[in-house]
């Protein structure tokens, strides 16, 4: 019986960890003055945690360093300090992040969903 419980615990832990693997490309769109702007957050794992860069394909800007990347308790926080940009989102059952993009310079907050995969 103990062996069965241990196996079940390992399987459930593996499923939870696999289900919340957030490395890869995460795409979102927000509307700025009537125009949709696409952003891509490229999240990777390092020895010390997570790191990320941001792309803004519509503005032809790529590889913008994200200065703070944290994923804890299903909450993703990404900050680009020198640009005053912050994304805060919650990972949900549909494997997407629902959150907001805060552009501090202009004091604007935009709802933004991030979904995983390549931009089409």
trRosetta pair geometry for C-beta under 8 A, 3 or more apart (Angstrom, degrees):
i j d omega theta_ij theta_ji phi_ij phi_ji
1 4 5.8 -54 -152 33 33 111
1 5 6.6 32 152 -17 65 105
2 5 5.7 -56 -151 37 34 112
2 6 6.3 35 152 -20 67 105
3 6 5.7 -54 -149 36 32 112
3 7 6.4 32 154 -19 65 105
4 7 5.8 -52 -147 36 31 111
4 8 6.3 32 154 -18 64 107
5 8 5.7 -55 -147 38 30 113
5 9 6.3 33 153 -21 64 106
6 9 5.6 -54 -147 35 31 112
6 10 6.4 30 155 -18 65 104
7 10 5.8 -55 -149 36 31 110
7 11 6.3 30 154 -18 65 108
8 11 5.8 -55 -146 38 30 111
8 12 6.2 27 158 -16 66 109
9 12 5.9 -57 -144 40 28 108
9 13 6.2 28 157 -18 64 109
10 13 5.8 -57 -147 38 28 111
10 14 6.3 30 155 -20 64 108
11 14 5.7 -56 -148 36 29 112
11 15 6.4 29 155 -19 65 105
12 15 5.7 -51 -146 35 32 111
12 16 6.4 32 155 -18 64 106
13 16 5.8 -56 -149 37 31 111
13 17 6.3 26 156 -15 66 108
14 17 5.9 -57 -144 40 29 107
14 18 6.0 26 158 -17 66 110
15 18 5.8 -57 -142 40 27 108
15 19 5.9 29 158 -22 64 112
16 19 5.8 -56 -143 37 26 112
16 20 6.6 -3 164 4 61 111
17 20 6.5 -76 -149 49 26 92
17 21 7.2 53 150 -57 62 84
18 21 5.9 -25 -159 -19 39 113
19 95 7.5 -118 -171 -93 77 101
20 71 7.7 167 166 153 107 129
20 74 7.1 -99 -122 -97 131 71
20 91 6.3 89 -128 131 94 164
21 24 8.0 68 130 -7 91 111
22 26 7.5 -3 -175 -57 89 132
22 43 5.6 -23 128 100 89 152
22 50 7.5 -3 81 -118 111 147
22 71 5.5 177 31 -104 152 166
22 76 6.7 176 -160 -91 161 126
22 91 7.2 -103 -85 -89 120 136
23 43 5.3 -134 -124 106 45 88
23 44 5.6 60 -144 -119 106 38
23 45 5.4 -59 -80 -25 134 93
23 50 7.6 -151 -85 -127 82 102
24 42 7.7 -86 149 -145 24 57
24 43 6.5 -3 44 57 38 86
24 116 5.5 47 98 -154 132 107
24 117 7.7 10 149 -64 127 28
25 40 5.6 -18 -163 -169 99 111
25 41 7.5 147 -156 77 48 46
25 42 5.6 -18 -99 -101 70 72
25 116 6.8 115 80 -159 58 60
25 117 6.4 -56 82 99 102 13
25 118 6.1 63 73 -86 150 47
25 119 7.6 -103 154 -24 137 77
26 40 6.9 145 72 -159 46 56
26 41 4.6 -17 61 60 103 96
26 42 7.9 -169 22 -74 73 27
26 43 6.5 27 -4 -3 115 113
26 97 6.8 26 -167 15 137 124
26 114 4.2 27 167 174 111 119
26 115 6.9 158 -154 74 67 20
26 116 5.7 -36 -98 -94 68 58
27 38 6.7 -17 -164 -167 96 101
27 39 7.4 159 -151 85 50 49
27 40 5.3 -19 -97 -103 71 79
27 114 6.6 146 66 -152 29 67
27 115 5.8 -31 60 63 85 74
27 116 7.7 134 14 -120 81 10
27 117 6.6 -54 7 67 120 71
27 118 7.8 52 -41 156 134 13
27 119 5.4 148 -110 -80 141 83
28 38 7.3 156 86 -153 41 56
28 39 5.3 -14 65 61 88 93
28 40 7.9 168 23 -84 65 36
28 41 7.7 22 8 -3 108 100
28 87 7.9 148 32 -131 160 140
28 97 8.0 -59 -72 72 126 104
28 101 7.3 160 117 -48 144 128
28 112 4.4 61 174 175 136 109
28 113 6.1 173 -123 80 97 40
28 114 4.4 -54 -56 -89 112 68
28 115 7.4 133 -77 12 64 65
29 36 5.1 1 -176 -171 118 106
29 37 6.8 156 -153 76 66 39
29 38 5.2 -30 -96 -96 83 64
29 39 7.5 169 -87 18 33 71
29 112 7.1 -178 68 -136 32 92
30 36 7.4 157 82 -147 24 60
30 37 5.9 -21 64 59 73 91
30 39 7.4 8 8 1 99 114
30 101 5.5 -99 -50 40 155 138
30 110 3.9 66 -158 141 134 147
30 111 7.4 160 -119 72 96 44
30 112 4.8 -51 -68 -84 104 111
31 34 6.8 15 -180 -104 103 11
31 35 6.9 150 -154 71 65 29
31 36 5.6 -37 -96 -91 71 60
31 37 7.6 152 -106 13 21 77
31 110 7.0 177 45 -145 58 125
32 35 5.8 -33 70 65 73 84
32 37 5.4 10 13 -6 116 125
32 108 7.9 96 -119 122 90 157
32 110 7.4 -58 -71 -79 78 149
36 58 7.9 180 108 -72 64 157
37 56 6.9 -10 176 -157 108 100
37 58 5.2 -128 -138 48 69 148
37 59 7.4 18 -148 -28 113 102
38 56 7.3 144 86 -153 61 51
38 57 5.3 -19 85 46 117 106
38 58 5.5 127 33 -25 84 106
38 119 6.4 85 169 -128 145 138
39 54 6.1 -19 -170 -168 105 104
39 55 6.9 152 -162 79 53 55
39 56 5.7 -22 -106 -98 75 70
39 101 7.5 125 23 -106 154 151
39 112 7.7 5 42 -165 121 149
40 54 6.9 148 78 -160 51 53
40 55 4.2 -6 56 55 104 105
40 56 7.9 -162 22 -68 74 29
40 57 6.7 55 -6 -26 115 104
40 119 6.2 -88 -74 -39 127 120
41 52 5.4 -3 -176 -172 95 130
41 53 7.6 165 -154 82 52 38
41 54 5.5 -24 -100 -102 66 75
41 66 7.0 44 -143 -57 99 147
41 78 6.0 -83 -130 -101 144 170
41 87 7.2 -107 -61 42 146 158
41 114 6.7 -20 28 -137 119 141
42 52 6.1 152 77 -156 52 69
42 53 4.9 -7 54 56 108 86
42 54 7.5 -168 15 -82 78 25
42 55 6.9 59 -21 -13 108 104
43 50 5.9 -8 -169 -171 100 117
43 51 7.5 161 -150 84 55 37
43 52 4.6 -23 -98 -96 67 102
43 69 6.6 159 -127 -160 96 140
44 50 7.1 151 81 -155 36 67
44 51 5.8 -20 65 64 85 84
44 52 7.3 159 18 -87 66 49
45 49 7.7 -119 -149 143 64 25
45 50 6.0 -45 -105 -101 53 65
46 49 6.1 4 58 59 93 46
46 50 6.9 152 16 -113 85 12
46 51 5.3 49 -22 -9 124 111
49 69 7.3 161 128 89 109 95
49 70 7.7 -23 173 -105 136 61
50 69 4.5 -112 106 122 101 120
50 70 7.1 163 51 -94 119 24
50 71 6.1 59 -7 8 158 105
51 66 7.2 155 -179 66 59 99
51 69 5.6 154 -125 29 23 145
52 66 3.9 -3 84 37 95 143
52 69 4.4 137 2 -91 107 138
52 78 5.9 -55 72 -127 154 118
53 62 7.9 44 143 169 125 58
53 63 5.0 -28 -179 -146 145 43
53 64 6.0 137 -172 62 80 44
53 65 5.9 -45 -111 -99 81 37
53 66 6.0 -152 -96 -6 23 89
54 64 4.4 -37 64 66 88 107
54 66 5.8 102 -27 -62 95 97
54 78 7.6 122 -66 157 115 137
54 80 6.4 -65 11 -60 140 136
54 85 7.7 -62 15 102 174 146
55 61 6.8 170 -157 99 51 63
55 62 4.6 7 -121 -120 98 66
55 63 6.9 34 -83 -26 83 40
55 64 7.1 166 -79 13 32 91
56 59 4.2 0 121 41 117 110
56 60 7.7 -25 95 34 79 21
56 61 4.3 18 50 57 101 104
56 62 7.8 -136 37 -67 55 45
56 64 7.2 29 -7 -8 97 136
57 60 7.1 28 -168 -81 37 38
57 62 7.7 47 -86 -77 59 91
57 119 6.4 -145 -15 90 160 172
61 64 6.0 30 148 -46 110 115
64 80 6.3 7 142 -125 114 143
64 83 7.4 6 -180 -20 134 150
65 80 7.3 134 94 -126 55 92
66 69 5.4 74 113 -60 126 100
66 78 5.2 -49 -157 -165 136 99
66 79 6.8 113 -173 67 82 39
66 80 5.6 -76 -120 -75 56 81
67 79 5.5 -57 65 100 91 88
67 80 6.0 119 4 -128 93 35
67 81 4.4 -38 45 0 158 103
67 82 7.3 121 -40 -4 138 82
68 77 6.8 -30 123 121 106 97
68 78 6.9 159 88 -154 69 32
68 79 3.9 17 47 43 109 109
68 81 7.1 82 -8 -44 103 100
69 77 7.6 163 -150 88 29 61
69 78 5.7 10 -107 -110 70 76
70 75 8.0 4 113 103 92 84
70 76 7.3 160 88 -152 54 43
70 77 4.7 -2 59 55 99 100
71 75 7.2 176 -147 84 49 43
71 76 5.0 -8 -102 -100 86 74
71 77 7.8 -174 -74 22 44 64
71 91 7.8 49 -156 -29 109 130
72 75 6.1 -24 69 57 62 88
74 90 5.8 38 133 -162 98 76
74 91 4.4 -123 -160 49 81 97
74 92 7.9 89 -179 -69 124 37
75 88 7.1 -5 -175 -168 99 82
75 89 7.3 166 -153 88 57 37
75 90 5.6 -28 -100 -100 69 68
75 91 7.5 -127 -67 4 24 83
76 87 7.1 -14 115 115 100 100
76 88 7.3 170 88 -148 60 36
76 89 5.0 -9 57 62 103 86
76 90 7.7 -171 18 -81 78 20
76 91 6.6 91 -22 -44 104 93
76 97 5.5 -45 32 -122 133 143
76 99 7.2 -110 65 -33 94 157
76 114 7.8 -67 72 46 152 146
77 86 7.3 -16 -165 -169 83 96
77 87 7.3 168 -149 87 37 60
77 88 5.4 5 -107 -107 77 77
78 86 7.0 160 86 -155 56 49
78 87 4.4 8 53 50 104 101
78 88 8.0 -157 29 -66 64 44
79 85 7.2 155 -156 89 46 59
79 86 4.9 -6 -105 -106 78 83
79 87 8.0 -153 -68 26 42 62
80 83 4.4 -2 119 42 115 111
80 84 7.6 -28 91 36 80 21
80 85 4.3 12 49 56 107 103
80 86 7.7 -151 27 -68 63 46
81 84 7.5 24 -177 -70 31 39
83 105 7.7 -73 170 -21 55 124
84 103 6.5 71 111 -171 94 53
84 104 3.6 -114 178 56 107 105
84 105 4.6 126 73 -36 149 83
85 101 7.0 -15 -165 -173 93 91
85 102 7.1 152 -157 82 43 59
85 103 5.8 -10 -105 -106 77 66
85 104 7.3 -136 -69 7 29 87
86 101 7.5 160 84 -157 46 47
86 102 4.5 -10 62 57 95 107
86 104 7.0 56 2 -37 103 106
87 99 6.1 90 177 108 79 135
87 100 7.3 -175 -144 92 55 42
87 101 5.2 -19 -98 -103 83 71
87 102 7.5 -176 -79 18 33 74
87 112 6.9 -69 -132 73 107 131
87 114 7.6 66 174 -43 143 133
88 99 5.1 -163 98 -166 48 127
88 100 5.9 -2 57 54 87 82
88 102 7.3 20 6 -7 102 114
89 97 3.4 69 130 167 139 109
89 98 5.8 157 -157 73 95 25
89 99 2.5 -109 -89 -19 74 135
89 100 7.4 170 -75 16 74 44
89 112 7.4 -84 -78 87 125 83
89 113 7.9 123 -137 -127 137 39
89 114 6.0 163 53 15 175 113
90 97 6.6 146 64 -152 27 69
90 98 5.7 -25 57 59 84 82
90 99 6.3 143 5 -70 61 93
91 95 7.4 -6 -168 -135 93 36
91 96 7.6 167 -143 87 55 26
91 97 5.6 -37 -85 -93 57 74
92 95 7.6 -85 77 -16 60 17
92 96 6.0 -16 46 63 98 73
92 97 7.6 147 2 -110 81 25
92 98 5.8 27 -20 0 128 111
95 115 7.9 71 112 -140 79 74
95 116 6.7 -55 148 10 105 121
96 113 5.6 10 163 -176 127 102
96 114 6.4 166 -169 79 75 52
96 115 4.9 -29 -116 -93 104 75
96 116 7.7 -139 -100 -7 60 78
97 113 6.7 159 82 -159 57 51
97 114 4.1 7 50 49 109 104
97 115 8.0 -152 27 -64 70 38
98 113 5.5 -15 -104 -107 62 83
99 111 7.7 167 105 -153 29 57
99 112 6.2 -25 80 68 72 77
99 113 7.7 132 27 -97 61 38
99 114 7.3 -6 32 -1 107 102
100 109 5.1 5 178 -177 128 101
100 110 6.5 149 -159 74 73 40
100 111 5.8 -50 -101 -103 74 42
100 112 6.4 108 -134 22 23 84
101 109 7.2 160 80 -156 46 52
101 110 4.7 -15 58 61 97 97
101 112 4.6 38 -18 1 106 141
102 108 7.7 170 -152 92 47 46
102 109 5.0 -13 -104 -106 74 84
102 110 8.0 -171 -75 23 32 66
103 106 5.2 12 112 41 112 99
103 107 7.8 -55 93 3 70 11
103 108 5.0 1 56 61 102 90
103 109 7.7 -169 24 -80 65 37
103 110 7.5 31 -4 -2 102 106
104 107 6.7 21 -164 -81 39 49
